[in-house]
Amino acid sequence: MKILYFILPIFFIASVQFELTGKYIYRASHFSEDIELKENNKFIYNVKFNFSQYQVSGNYHIIDDSLILNSSPQKDRILVFESKRGTIKNSTFEVKSKSGAYFSYSIHIISRNGEEVEVKDQWEKSKFKKLKIKEFYIVDKNGLKSPTYIIRGTNTNYFEILFETSRVFDNESWVIKDGKIIPRNFQGELQEYYLEK
């Protein structure tokens, strides 16, 4: 009898997961997003918008009404190399994609007193004078946001930043509701639309 109690939950979980396999799609003018859930717990995610498109693959699992996504291979969203160049009163941020290409971005600087400054439409380098910077984050033109980076060095003022311009899933939780999937945007907020089979 104990074996039956053990096998029944496993069968139920496997059957729920099997029912959810397939391709889920949302389309609007100039935008499309889809995710294909495969039987082997692998997924392929595609998005197209603003003349941009990319594909991410990875692993998924289902917990209750949540679809948990992890990119594979897992990538760092941002790499920062700190150094000291010139006078310490001036700070420079050189921003590139991980492939070495420059791109349009906004930089959000958070000072030691907690004040946040946003500088939009930046390209290649951003320079600041006499600003005591504690941390920062980058947002690209498509809305993809880096994690907040806390400056480690006490005398560093030059920051070479390599930014992952593709979406990275790191235990990201999407909602499963009535056989549909509610995705999250780049900032982690639930979207107002569904991906449907």
MOWO-V11066 format. One record per run of one state. SS is the DSSP state (@ for helix, = for strand, . for the rest). FROM is the first residue (numbers start at 1). TO is the last residue. If there is no record, write none. Layout:
# MOWO-V11066
ss=SS from=FROM to=TO
ss=SS from=FROM to=TO
This chain:
# MOWO-V11066
ss=. from=1 to=1
ss=@ from=2 to=20
ss=. from=21 to=21
ss== from=22 to=28
ss=. from=29 to=30
ss== from=31 to=37
ss=. from=38 to=41
ss== from=42 to=49
ss=. from=50 to=51
ss== from=52 to=63
ss=. from=64 to=65
ss== from=66 to=71
ss=. from=72 to=77
ss== from=78 to=83
ss=. from=84 to=89
ss== from=90 to=97
ss=. from=98 to=103
ss== from=104 to=111
ss=. from=112 to=115
ss== from=116 to=123
ss=. from=124 to=124
ss== from=125 to=129
ss=. from=130 to=132
ss== from=133 to=140
ss=. from=141 to=144
ss== from=145 to=145
ss=. from=146 to=148
ss== from=149 to=150
ss=. from=151 to=157
ss== from=158 to=163
ss=. from=164 to=169
ss== from=170 to=177
ss=. from=178 to=179
ss== from=180 to=182
ss=. from=183 to=183
ss== from=184 to=184
ss=. from=185 to=189
ss== from=190 to=190
ss=. from=191 to=194
ss== from=195 to=196
ss=. from=197 to=197
